Every structure is written in C-alpha cells, then in structure tokens.
Amino acid sequence: MSGFPVPKTVFFPHPLIADDDGFLGYGGDLHPQTLIMAYQFGIFPWYDKPPILWWAPKQRFIIDLAAVHIPKSMRRYLNKPIYTFTVDQNFESVIDQCQTIVRPNQSGTWITEEMKSAYITLHQMGIAHSVEIWLDDEMVGGLYGLGIGQIFSGESMFSLANDASKFAVLVLAKILTSKGYKTIDCQQHSNHMARLGGQHIDNIDYHKKIRANLKCRINPGLWRVDQRHYHHLP
C-alpha cells in the first residue's frame, strides 16, 4: 500500500437500510481497506462524479457456483479451443477496456479514473482479479472483480467477439469452484448473466450469505492457473 494514504475511520450504515433503489450513503474514500470492508458487507461504490455513492441493492443478482448453467450455444467454445484465456495477466488492460467500451443505452462509464486506480491497487494486493480471453494474439474479452472469502464480486466485463465475455464467466466459475468459492455476486440483473444461471435473491437472504462469508478467511494473492486443466469445463 505504499503511497496510499491511511484511510480516515469510515462507518457504513447497515446494508439492510438502503432505500428502495439500493442507495445506502455517500462520502468516504476508495482506500483499499475501505473498499474491502464495504465488499465484506455487500456494499459497493457506483458514481460518475464526487461524492462517492455507496449501494446495497434490495434485490441482489447472483450466480450460485453449484448451479452454473452452460447454454448449448456455449458448448462449442468449451469442446474446441476457439478461445484461449489468461488469468491476472492483463488486469489494467481489462479495466481499460471495461472503462472505454461503448455499451447500449449508456452515455458514459461509471469507472472513473479514481475507481480505476483503486481497483488496480487492489489487484496488486491480490484482492482484485481478472480473466482475459484471447483470439490468437488479440484480447477479445475479459472481466474483473474482487475475491473476498467465498464470494466473488463481479465488477465489469467487456466483449469484442462473439460470446467472449460469457466464456470469461464460465472460466471464472471453474476457477472459483476449484478455489472453494460459493457465489458470484453480479450485483444487478443482466440478461447476459441470467443465461448462465443468474438469479435474484432479496437483500435479507443475501445478507445471510454475507454474515456466513465474514467467517471465511481472505486469501490474497494473484491467481496462477494451468489452462490445460480448463479445456473441458463442466
């Protein structure tokens, strides 16, 4: 954490008191320890200009790693190595792509320069991770998020080729399962994640998962994965 100021004492409201839109509060900072504490309680930042806004949605969208769904359309990518992947090798490039890619019905990005810097620091600490998808020598998809305890909080993804980001999620699910994770927190609904097994749960049920996860150790460190073991995903 060299060069990063020590955070002021930050107190978050209880996540179950968020309003109907999921808004919980504002202010604070993006120091690594602040972010880790927020995610431990299911709280995340989402804003486009100061102050920092913190959220804990009433309806959470998650993927239970024991119930990942692989659509028939994806099996051709799993049975034949069309794409290759790397893990934690190009985190900054992934977050750059997520920041700049044009998304339907969105005029801008929520990934501010301040947020990008904070998540890069978390990656250097071994808390934030990335999956990169390659077609030959070109990175055509990827995702990043935070691994805390047995919950992986997905932050963003991008795709420049057919199904590349879906393939990234399936690779992520395999890796997380092998490491003892239980849940991918997608935060909010997307059709993309629903096709892979995403489902809504209410904040009370999600909070039960959070409380259980608080008992789990955080195991920082960059992921090292032998791709040969992941050619045939379940």
Protein Blocks (a to p, Z undefined) as FASTA:
>chain_A
ZZiacddddddddfklpcfkopabgedjfdfklmmmmmmnopacddfbdcddddddfbdc
dddfklcccdfklmmmmmpcfbacdehklmmmmmmmmmmpccehiabdfbdfklmmmmmm
mmmnomaccddddehjacfbdcddddehjaccdfbdcdfbehklmmmmmmmmmmmmmnop
abdcehiacfklmmnopacddfklmmmmmmmmmmpccdeddddddfklmmpcZZ
